[in-house]
Amino acid sequence: MFGFLRYMGMHQPVGRGQRRDQFAGVAILSISFVAALSTLGCGNQYRPVVNAIGPVGPAGLPTKYAVAVSNPDSTSLGLLTIVDFAGDTTLSTPQILSNPNYFVLNTSGTQGYAINPQGGLNTFLLSNPTALITSDIVQTTLPADSNPISITQLTPASALSTVFIPVNDPIAGPSVDAINSGTAALYATVGVAPNPVYVVGARGTPRVYALSQGATPGTSTGEADSLETISTIAFSNSAQIPVGINPVYGVMTADDQRAFIMNEGSNTVSVINVPNNALDANISTIKVGQRPVWADLNTVASELVVLNQGDGVHPGSLSVINIPLCNAAAQATNPNCSTTNPVDGVGFGQVLATVPVGIDPTPGYGMVSVLQGTDGNAPAAYVINQLDGTGTCGSGEGSVTVVNLQTFQVSATICGVSGSAATAAANGANNVIFGHPNSISATGGLPSGKVYVTSSDNTYMSVIYTDSNTVLTHVPLQGTGLRVLVTQP
């Protein structure tokens, strides 16, 4: 019997650096064998048999994907690069329309949409990204001379999954096209004010808001602009709401109660009470930093995070604004707290902090992205900058600023390197992004969330791990980056 144990390896000592669990299975089998022999050879006395129990490992990482759009050049077909969140591996790279200029995912992350200035629209399913090929990309042509510049996709109160595209048609006039998300059939064309740039909405909303910049887009005339209210039931223009000067972007809360409009020309945020379809009666305007151009929501803490571009020479800033509403728990003691039209909570509209970031956080896609902090990681805002504002990065290089949303302090600055020579030299190096960033998307996960960064002058996507705020991976895109989004938050 002892000879058998030596044969099975039980007599062997575990050497340095050798895993002890290599012999665990052998040990269990040997003990079971010994117990069985003891039962046979030592009378009827029972000897327990040790049975192996399968190990229970950690929970698997969530199934989600980073989806990036890149552009080899102005005439070549664009590319989708779909990356597995769990392994940072590229799953597929189908081609899309040429010269793409905007890209979004639907709320559930199961379908994507891309447009180009020539009026092309692509739709594609992401239910099986590994098998997605070029022939699966659906191509649709919008009306001639439509010049689309953005897309908003949502399923409003009508339950009709809809793509809203602002259109600047020189013949038919400015409008918002409401398109069936699945078939690309046109629901309606809604006339709006000149030069519409974006549509603000959320799932289940009874109305969306079209931002227009007037006869001279992108300038500050000193006069307030207005929003066009579009009913999502009738697909018709139902009202106008005055806002600040030169509105450029907006977000709506997931409960459809408030919409926030960034007014670049007046350095303000307009607050809209969506159920009332009017400016908020208590706080209609919030003063922020110079030239607010983008925003995201910290849903866990009921905060609006606004990125202010600044003058392009000095550092911009991040404004963190408190936006609580009364809640159902207050219903019994507060008769003004309606579940369908709640009033502003205590401290609503208060600017909690103004945090310096980098220089010239250029308008574009996803300039600030919030890591929600629901997975053990601290809630944080990730901001892309064309130029570093701290003096720690190389001259002329971009950066990512990380702002802790609990302390309202900058917790990290991640530098960029640009140019083919610098990229080649840094390939494989930690904690540098490639190029001047133009898009960023943060997502949670255990043990680490990830932040994906694309650049307009580099063909790699950089991946930041949120547990250390360190770049550990660069994914090739085969073209310069346009935008990256994640299929789940």
N, C-alpha and C positions, 0 to 999 in steps of 0.2 A: 504494500500500500504506500509506504513512504517512497519507494522507488517510483511509483506512479506520480506522486506529488512532485518529485524532482523533475520528472519528465514534463509535467505540465507547467513548470516554471515557477512553482511556488517558493523554491529555495533561493531563487535569484534575488539579490539585493537590487533596489532601484537606484540606478546611478544618478549622478548630478545632472540636472537639466532634463531627466527622463520623466515623463508623466506617469504618476502612480496609477491613474485610472486605466492605463493600458492593460493592466493585469486584473482589473476589477471583475470583468466577466469570467476570466479563467478561475479566479479565486472562488467565485460563487458556485461555478460548476463543480469545482474540486470539493468544496465543503458539502455540496449536495451528494456527491458520490461517496464521500467518507461517511456521511450520515446513513446512507443506504447500506453500506457495508457493515456499519456498526449494528444496524437493526438485524441483519442476517446472521452476524457472527457472534452476538452477545445475548443470546436468549430472546425472550419476547419483550425486553425493555424497549420502550419507544425512544427513538432519537429524532429530534426535529430536523426537518429539511429546510434549508434556506432557499427561498425563491427570489429571483432577480425582479426588481421593480424598475420599470422604464423611467428614465430621468425626465423631469419636467423643466423645460428650458424657458427662457424669457419670451414674452409675447412677441409675435412677429411685427415687423414694421408695417404701417398702413399701406394699402395699395393706392398709390397716387403717382402722378407723373408731372415732370416739368416739360412744358411744350414751348419751344422757341421758334420764332420765325426769323430767317436770315435772308440776306439779299446779296447774291454774288456780284451783280452790277445792275444798271438801270434797264438793260435789255434782256438779261437772262431770266429764266424762271426762278422764282423764289423757292425756299426750302423750309420744310418743317423738320425740326429735330426733336424727337420725343425721347425723354430720358427717364429711366426708372429711378424713383426717389430712393428706394432701398439700397440700390447698388451703384448709382451714378453711371449706369451703362446705357448706351444709346440703343434704342429698340427699333426705330425705323426713321427713315429720312425721305419721305415722299416729296415730290415737287408740287408747288402751287403756282398761282398766277405770277406773272412778271412784275417787278417793281412794286411789291406790296408796301403799303404805307400805314395800315392799321390792322390790328389783330385783337380779337377778344374770344373768351370762352363763355358759354352759358353758365348760369348760376350753379348748376350741378356738376359742371366740368365734363359733361359727356359729349359736347359738340363744340366745334370751333368755327370761327368766321374770319375771313380776311378780305380786304378790299385793296384796290389800287386806284390812282388818280384817273385812269382811263375808264373807270366805271365797271371794272370786273369785280365779281363777288364769288368767293369760294366758301363752301360749307363742307364740313367733314366730321364724321363720327369718331369718338375716342373710346368707345366701349371695348375695343380690342386693339390697342395701339401697336402691339407687336406685328399684327397682320396688315396694318394700314399701308397701302401702296398708292402710287400716283393715280392709278385708274379709279380709286375710290373717292378722289376729290371731285366734288360737284362744282361745275363752273356755270355761273349765271352772269348775264350782262345787264347792267342797269341802263336807264335811258341815256342817250348820247349827251355829252357835255354836262353830265351831272356833277362831276368833280367831287366825289365823296371824300370826306376827310376823317370821319370817325364812325364808330359803330357802338350801339348800346343794345344788348340782348337781355330780355327778361320775359317772364310770363306774368302779365298783369292781372287785374281783377277779372277781366274777361275770360281768363284761362286760355287765351290764344297765345301760344309761344311766338314771340314777335321780335324781329330785328328792326331797330329804328336807325335810319341813316340820314343825317343832315345832307341836303343837296343844294348846290349853288348852280342852278341851271340858268344860263344867260338869256334863254328864250322863254321857258316856262315860268321862271322866277324861283326865288328861294322857297324851299319846302323841306318837310321831313317825310321820307318814305317809310311806311310801315309794311314790313314784309313777313310772310309766313316763314318761321324758322326752319321748318322741315322741307317745304316744297319750293321756297323762294318765290312763291306767288305774291303779287302785290295786293295787300289789303286796302291801302288808301294812300293818297298823297295829300298831305296837309300843308297848306300855305302858312308861312311864318315870316318874321321880319328878316331884313337883308342879312346875308352872311351868317347863317346858322353854323355853329361849330360843334355842339355837343348836346346830347339828350340825357337828362338826369332822371333816374327812376329806380325802382326796386321791385322784387317779386310781390305780386298781389296788390300793387298800387292801383287806385282807380284813375290815376292821371300821371303823366310824365311832363317834364318841363324842357322846352327847347331853348338853349342859350344862343342868342344872336348878338353880333358885334356891330350892327348898324351899317351905314353906307361905307364907312372907312374902317375895315376890320383891323384889330391890333393896335389901335391908337386911342388916346385918351382925349376926348373932345371937351371934357369938363361937364358933360351932361349925363345924367343917369340913363341907363338902358333898361330894358324890360324883358321878362320871360314870357314865352308863349305857353299857355297851358293846353295840353292835348289830352282829351278824354281817351282812355284806353278801352272804353266800351263802344263809343260811337266813332272813334278815330276822327275827331273833329277838334278844331281850335275853339276853346270855350272861354278863354279869358287871357288878360295880360296882367302881370304883376311887376311893379317897378323894383329894380334892384340897383346895384352900384354901377360904376363905370367899367366897361370892357369886361364882362363876365367871360371866364375861360374854362371853368371846370366846376363840377358839383358832385355831391354824394347825397344819397338818401339813406336814412336808417332802415334796418331790415324790417322794422315793424311798421313802416310806411307812415310814420307820424311827423317827421321833420325832414326837410331838405336844406342843404347848406350850399350856397353858391359863392365861388371864389371870384371876387371882383378885382382884377389885376390893376385897373386904372385908379381905383379909389382906396386901395389898401384895406378892404373890408370883406367881411363874409355876411351875405344876406341870409336870414333865417326864415324859412317858409313853413307855416303850419299846413301840412298836406291835407288833413281832413277838412279844414276851413278853406283851403285853396286861397290863402292870403298870407301876407307877411305876419310873422309871429307878433301877437298883440303885446307881449311883454318885452321881448328882446328881438327887434327886427334886424339890427345891424350890430356886428361885432368888429371892433377895430383890431387889426392884426399888424404884422410887419409889412415891409415894403414889397409890393407886387406878389400877392398870394397867387400861386399857379397850380397847386395840386393839394390833395387831401386824402386821408384815410381815416377809418374809424377804429378806435380801441374799444371794442364792444364789451369787454369784461369790465372796464372801469367807466363806461359811458363818457368817453372823451373823443373829441374831434381833434385830429392832428393835422395841422396846416403847414405846408411848406411855402415860405416866402422867398422869392428868388433874389431880392435885393437889387442893387444897381449893376451887378455883373463885375464890379471891381473889388468891392468889399464883401466879406462873408454874408451869406444869407442867414435865415433863421427859421426855426421850427416853433410854431405857436401851439401849445397844448391847451385845449379849451374844454371846460366842464359842461356837459350837456345832459344832465339827468332829467327825467320826467317823473311825475308822480306815478306810483305803481299800484297794483291791485291791492297790496297790503294796506294802503292808506284809504281804501274805498269807504270803510265803515266810519272813519273819523273825519274824512275830507269829502264833502259832497261835491266839490269841484273836480275831483279826480275821476275822470271817466275812462273806462277801459278802451273806448273807441276814439276818444279825443282827449287825451290826458293833457293837463296843464304843465307848464315848466316846473321842474323841481327846484329845490333850494340850491342856489349857486349856479343856475343855468346861465350860460354865456360868459362865465368868469374865465379869464385867461390865467391858467394856473402857472404857466412858465413860458418863457421865450428863450430858446436855446440856440446859440450860434452854431452854424454848420459850415460847409465849404463855400467856395466862391462859385457863383453862377450855376446853381442847380437848374440847368437848362430845361425849359418846358418841353414836354414830350410824354413818354409813357412811364407810369409807376415811379415817379421821382421820390416818393416816400412810400414805404410799405411797412405795415405794422405787424410784428410778431405778437400774437394775442396773449401768450403766457398762460395758456390753459393746460400745458403739458409738463409743467415743472420748470420750464425756462422762464426767465424774467421777461415781462413784457417790454418790448423795445421797438423803436422806430429806426428803420434803415433808410438813409438818404444818400442819393447819388449826386456827386458834384463834378462839374467839368474841371475844376481846379481845387487843389487842396487849400484850405484856409488856415492851417496850423503851422506851416513851415517845416513839417516833418517829412513831406514827400518831395520827390524831385521837382525841379522847375518845370512848369507847364504840364504836370501830370494831374490826372483826376484822382478821386478818392471816394470812399464810402464812409459816412459818419454814422456811428451807432449811438443812439440816445436811449438811456435807461428811462422807461416811463414810470418808474416808481420814485427815483431820485431826481429825475429831470436833469441829469448830468450826461455829458458825453462820456461813454464808457470805452470807446475804441475808435480809432481812425485807421482804415485799411487803405493803403496807398495803391495807386495804379502804376503800371509801366506801359508805355506805348511805343509804336514802331516795331517793325519786324525783327530788328536786331535785338531790341530789348526783350521782346516777347520770347525769342528763341533762347536768350541767355537765362531768362527767368523760368522757362518751362520746367516744371517739377518743383519749383521753389514754393514755399509756403507763404501765405499772408500777403500776396499781391494779386490784384485784379489786372486783367489785360485790357488796355485801351482806355478811352474816355467813356465812362458808362452812360447809357441812355435808357436803361430799363432795369427794374429790380422787382423781385417778387419773393416775399418771405412766407414760410410755412412751418408749422410746428411738427414735432416728432420726438420720440424717445429712442435713445438717450439724448439725441440732439436734433433740433430743427435745422432747416437749411434755408439759405438765401441765395437766389440765382440772379446773376448780373450779366447783362449783355452790353456790348459797346458798339458804337456806330463806326468805329475805325479798327475793329479787330474781329477775327474769325473764330474766337474762342468764347465760350461762356464760362464764367468763373463761379464756383460753388463755395459759399461761406458756411461753415458749421457753427451754429449759434451757441453751442456750449463753450466754445473757446473764442468765437469771433475770429476764426482763422480760415483762410482759403486753403483747402486741401485738394481740390480737384479743378481741372480745366477741361471742358468738353468741346471738341471741335464742332463747328457749325457749318463749315464749307462756304461761308459767306459772312459779311458783316452783320452784326445783330440788329434786329428791329425791336422786338419785344419778347419777353418771356413771361408766362403765366403758369400757375400750378392748378391741377385739376381739383384739389381740395385745399382748404385754408390750413 
